[in-house]
């Protein structure tokens, strides 16, 4: 059956060897595996070369490989020896991961994600199989590495699994692995992780005014930052990395640059009078030599996530820092008549409807200013100053 076409090759099922022309052979083993062989005569001797699996190498690619092998033989080279030498130079999983990191890094939104991407592999994958050739990493290696943290650190384990898969897919694309890595057996061999609600534990908004008052009982950079976070409904990273150059306290505006925003767009935050007061108090404590509004204890370093969380834990409160955004959103929905899109804009949430996002040209700045003033008054305990706002707002 010379000169098989691609359809005929796909339809071959029975074990055996099927000639495809010019020494190229489809080899179907008794177990069902299908591979390419090249049979040539060289210096009076017959030689067979494996060219890979039919799953990975197309008919056209196999014919091109066969022509390349014959050219090398005519030139006095040994393609089999070259292939063995190439395998000996295969990178380790660690080296492959660093290559992936270097290539993908420019496409990530911020440097923190890039650092975390590699750090999780360094902590949980490299100790198990980082020094193995990337071609030798198998499902057992990956499964055993994940098993150590699968139940104790479920979110981290899922991230490690995804990043390991990315590295091994990359390796297959670079032809460092003959076959794609099968993550299915890994998933099936691990225990079921406990379900979680997927929501951040939030303080009920009715408790926020009293909490804001309790923050003022002692003064620290962490407490000031947490109060600023609550009054601006900002994310932790946005507050912790806030710089004086981004603030205009006279105009009551804070311009958060795009690279620090989850949606990747510059976000202008209108500052209420209570928020301006917090920033002015931070200004009185401003440290020389840094533009950070809330610097950490180390020189030119911001506060850590744990610093804000520690304020809550020291007060024995079972809530998260991020949960204050939920409290703000619940308050806006239940206690005011501001439109939902204004509250969503205050939280800098991306518009899920792509058509609506394409046509919306406003950021509701003036309406958000009124909303944040109302929120600031509420958090300051001046509940009598806050009335249900009319829909015209």
C-alpha positions in Angstrom: 0.0 0.0 0.0 2.5 2.7 -1.2 2.1 6.4 -0.8 -0.6 6.4 1.8 -2.5 9.6 2.2 -3.4 11.1 5.6 -7.0 9.6 5.7 -5.7 6.1 4.9 -3.1 6.5 7.7 -5.8 7.5 10.2 -8.0 4.5 9.2 -5.3 1.9 9.8 -6.2 -0.2 12.9 -4.9 -3.7 12.6 -1.4 -4.5 14.1 1.2 -4.7 11.4 3.6 -2.6 9.3 2.2 -0.6 6.4 4.6 1.0 3.8 3.9 4.6 3.1 6.4 5.1 0.3 10.2 5.9 0.1 11.0 3.7 3.1 8.5 5.3 5.4 6.4 2.8 7.5 3.4 3.0 9.7 4.0 0.6 12.6 1.0 -0.6 14.6 1.9 -2.7 17.7 -0.2 -5.4 19.1 -1.1 -3.1 22.1 -2.4 -0.5 19.7 0.4 2.1 19.8 1.1 3.6 16.4 4.4 5.0 15.3 6.5 6.0 12.3 9.5 4.0 11.1 12.0 4.9 8.4 13.8 2.0 6.7 16.9 2.8 4.6 19.9 1.1 3.1 23.2 2.7 3.9 26.7 1.4 3.2 25.1 -1.9 2.3 23.3 -2.2 5.6 19.6 -1.9 6.4 18.8 0.5 9.2 15.5 1.4 10.9 14.9 4.8 12.6 11.9 5.7 14.8 10.4 9.0 13.9 7.8 9.4 16.7 4.2 8.6 17.4 1.4 9.1 14.9 -0.3 11.1 17.6 2.4 13.7 17.6 3.8 13.5 14.0 1.7 14.0 10.9 2.2 12.2 7.6 3.7 15.4 6.1 6.0 15.9 9.1 7.1 12.2 8.9 7.9 12.5 5.2 9.9 15.7 5.9 11.8 13.9 8.8 12.5 11.0 6.5 14.0 13.3 3.8 16.1 15.0 6.5 17.4 11.7 7.8 18.4 10.6 4.3 20.2 13.9 3.6 22.2 13.5 6.8 23.1 9.9 5.9 24.3 11.0 2.5 26.4 13.7 4.2 28.0 11.0 6.4 26.1 12.0 9.6 24.3 9.6 11.9 20.8 11.1 12.6 20.2 8.6 15.4 23.4 9.7 17.3 22.4 13.3 16.8 19.0 12.6 18.3 20.5 10.8 21.3 22.9 13.8 21.8 19.9 16.2 21.6 18.1 14.2 24.3 21.2 14.4 26.5 20.9 18.2 26.3 17.3 18.3 27.4 16.7 21.0 30.0 15.6 20.1 33.5 12.1 20.9 34.7 13.6 23.8 36.7 15.3 25.2 33.5 12.1 24.8 31.5 10.1 26.6 34.1 12.5 29.5 34.1 12.2 29.6 30.3 8.4 29.7 30.5 8.6 32.4 33.2 10.9 34.6 31.1 8.8 34.3 27.9 5.4 34.8 29.7 6.5 37.6 32.1 6.0 40.5 29.6 2.4 39.6 29.3 1.6 39.6 33.0 -0.1 42.6 34.5 2.3 43.1 37.4 5.6 41.9 38.7 4.1 40.5 41.8 2.2 37.8 39.8 5.4 36.9 38.0 7.3 36.5 41.2 4.5 34.4 42.7 4.3 32.2 39.6 7.9 31.1 40.0 8.0 31.1 43.8 5.2 28.5 44.0 7.1 26.2 41.7 10.4 26.8 43.7 8.6 25.9 46.9 6.4 23.0 45.9 7.6 21.5 42.6 11.4 22.0 42.3 12.2 20.0 45.5 10.4 17.0 44.0 11.4 17.0 40.3 13.1 20.3 39.5 16.4 18.6 38.6 14.9 15.8 36.4 15.0 16.2 32.6 11.7 17.8 31.7 11.1 14.8 29.4 11.2 12.4 32.4 8.6 14.1 34.7 5.6 11.8 35.0 2.2 11.8 36.6 3.6 10.1 39.8 6.1 12.9 40.3 3.4 15.6 39.9 0.8 13.7 42.0 3.2 13.2 45.0 4.3 16.8 45.0 0.7 18.1 45.0 -0.4 15.5 47.6 1.7 17.2 50.2 -0.3 20.5 50.0 -3.6 19.4 48.3 -5.7 19.5 51.5 -3.7 21.9 53.7 -3.2 24.6 51.0 -5.8 23.9 48.4 -5.7 27.2 46.5 -1.9 27.1 46.3 -2.0 23.4 45.2 -4.4 24.2 42.4 -2.1 27.0 41.2 1.0 24.7 41.4 -0.9 22.1 39.3 -1.8 24.7 36.7 1.7 26.1 36.5 3.3 22.6 36.3 0.9 21.8 33.4 1.9 25.0 31.6 5.6 24.1 31.9 5.0 20.6 30.6 2.8 21.8 27.7 5.6 24.3 26.8 8.1 21.4 26.9 5.9 19.4 24.5 5.6 22.4 22.2 9.4 22.7 22.2 9.7 19.0 21.4 11.4 18.3 24.7 8.7 15.8 25.6 7.5 13.3 23.0 3.9 13.2 24.3 1.6 15.8 25.9 1.4 15.5 29.7 -1.8 13.9 30.9 -3.1 15.8 34.0 -6.2 13.7 34.2 -4.7 10.7 36.1 -3.1 13.2 38.6 -6.5 14.8 39.2 -8.3 11.5 39.7 -5.6 10.2 42.1 -5.9 13.1 44.5 -8.6 13.3 47.2 -11.5 15.7 46.9 -10.8 19.1 48.3 -13.3 20.5 50.8 -15.8 22.9 49.2 -15.6 26.6 50.1 -18.1 29.3 49.5 -15.8 31.3 47.2 -16.7 34.5 49.0 -14.6 36.7 51.2 -15.8 36.8 54.8 -17.1 40.3 55.1 -17.9 42.4 58.1 -21.7 43.3 58.1 -21.9 46.9 57.0 -23.8 47.8 60.1 -20.7 47.1 62.2 -18.3 49.1 60.0 -18.9 52.5 61.8 -18.1 51.1 65.2 -15.1 49.3 63.8 -13.7 52.5 62.2 -14.0 54.2 65.6 -12.1 51.3 67.3 -9.3 51.7 64.7 -8.7 55.2 66.1 -8.1 53.9 69.6 -4.5 53.3 68.7 -2.4 54.7 65.9 -0.2 52.7 63.6 0.6 52.7 59.9 -1.3 49.5 59.5 -4.5 50.9 61.1 -4.3 54.1 59.0 -3.9 52.0 55.9 -6.9 49.8 56.8 -9.0 52.9 57.5 -8.0 54.4 54.1 -8.9 51.1 52.5 -12.3 51.0 54.0 -13.1 54.7 53.2 -12.0 54.3 49.5 -13.4 50.8 49.0 -10.0 49.9 47.5 -8.1 46.6 47.2 -5.3 45.9 49.5 -2.6 46.2 46.9 -3.9 49.5 45.7 -3.7 51.0 49.2 -0.5 49.5 50.3 1.4 50.7 47.2 -0.3 54.1 47.1 2.2 57.0 46.5 2.0 60.7 47.3 2.5 61.5 43.7 -0.9 59.9 42.9 -2.8 62.0 45.4 -4.3 65.5 45.1 -5.7 66.1 48.6 -6.9 69.6 47.7 -9.0 68.3 44.9 -9.9 65.2 46.8 -8.7 62.8 44.2 -6.5 59.7 44.1 -5.4 58.4 40.7 -4.4 54.7 40.8 -2.2 53.8 37.8 -3.3 51.1 35.4 -0.5 48.7 36.3 -1.8 48.4 39.9 -5.5 47.9 38.9 -7.0 44.4 38.4 -8.8 45.6 35.2 -5.6 47.2 33.9 -7.1 50.7 33.6 -6.3 53.9 35.5 -8.8 54.4 38.3 -9.7 57.8 39.7 -10.9 57.6 43.3 -12.9 60.5 44.7 -11.9 61.1 48.4 -14.5 61.9 51.0 -13.7 64.3 53.8 -13.0 61.5 56.2 -10.7 59.8 53.7 -8.8 63.1 53.1 -8.4 63.4 56.9 -6.8 59.9 57.0 -4.3 60.7 54.2 -3.4 64.0 55.9 -2.7 62.2 59.1 -0.5 59.8 57.1 1.2 62.9 55.6 2.1 64.1 59.1 3.9 60.8 59.6 5.5 60.8 56.2 9.0 59.3 56.1 11.8 60.9 54.2 13.2 59.2 51.1 10.1 57.4 50.0 7.0 58.3 48.0 4.9 55.5 49.6 2.0 56.8 51.6 2.0 53.7 53.9 5.6 52.4 54.1 6.5 49.3 55.9 9.2 48.8 58.5 11.8 48.0 55.8 13.3 51.0 53.9 11.4 51.8 50.7 9.1 48.8 51.1 5.3 48.9 51.4 3.2 47.4 54.1 2.6 43.7 53.6 -0.8 42.1 53.2 -0.2 40.4 56.6 0.1 43.8 58.3 -3.5 44.7 57.5 -4.8 41.3 58.3 -2.9 41.3 61.6 -4.9 44.4 62.7 -8.1 42.3 62.3 -6.6 39.3 64.0 -5.3 41.3 66.9 -8.9 42.5 67.4 -10.1 38.9 67.2 -12.3 39.6 64.2 -13.0 36.6 61.8 -13.2 38.8 58.7 -10.9 39.5 55.8 -9.4 42.8 54.5 -11.0 42.3 51.1 -14.4 41.7 52.7 -14.8 45.5 53.4 -15.4 45.9 49.7 -18.4 43.6 50.1 -19.6 45.6 53.1 -19.4 48.8 51.0 -21.4 47.1 48.1 -24.0 45.8 50.5 -24.4 49.2 52.1 -24.7 51.0 48.8 -27.4 48.5 47.7 -29.5 48.4 50.9 -29.0 51.9 52.3 -28.8 54.2 49.3 -30.6 54.8 46.0 -27.4 55.1 43.9 -27.5 53.1 40.7 -25.7 49.7 40.8 -23.4 50.7 38.0 -22.2 53.7 40.1 -21.3 51.4 43.0 -19.6 48.9 40.6 -17.6 51.8 39.2 -16.5 52.8 42.7 -15.2 49.2 43.1 -13.5 49.4 39.7 -15.2 46.2 38.6 -14.9 45.4 35.0 -18.1 45.4 33.0 -18.9 41.8 32.1 -21.1 42.6 29.1 -18.6 43.4 26.3 -21.1 45.3 24.3 -22.0 47.5 27.2 -18.4 48.0 28.1 -17.6 49.1 24.5 -20.3 51.8 24.6 -19.9 53.1 28.1 -17.8 56.2 28.1 -18.4 57.6 31.6 -16.7 56.6 34.9 -19.5 58.3 36.9 -16.9 60.5 38.7 -19.3 63.1 40.1 -21.9 60.5 41.2 -19.1 58.4 42.8 -17.9 61.5 44.6 -21.4 61.8 46.2 -21.5 58.1 46.9 -18.1 58.1 48.6 -19.0 61.2 50.7 -22.1 59.3 51.9 -20.0 56.2 52.7 -17.4 58.4 54.5 -20.2 60.0 56.6 -21.6 56.6 57.4 -18.3 55.1 58.4 -17.6 58.1 60.6 -20.7 57.4 62.6 -22.7 60.4 61.3 -25.6 58.2 60.3 -28.0 61.1 60.8 -26.3 62.9 57.9 -26.9 60.0 55.5 -30.3 59.8 53.9 -31.6 57.6 51.2 -30.5 59.2 48.0 -33.0 59.9 45.2 -32.7 58.0 42.0 -31.8 61.2 40.1 -28.3 61.0 41.7 
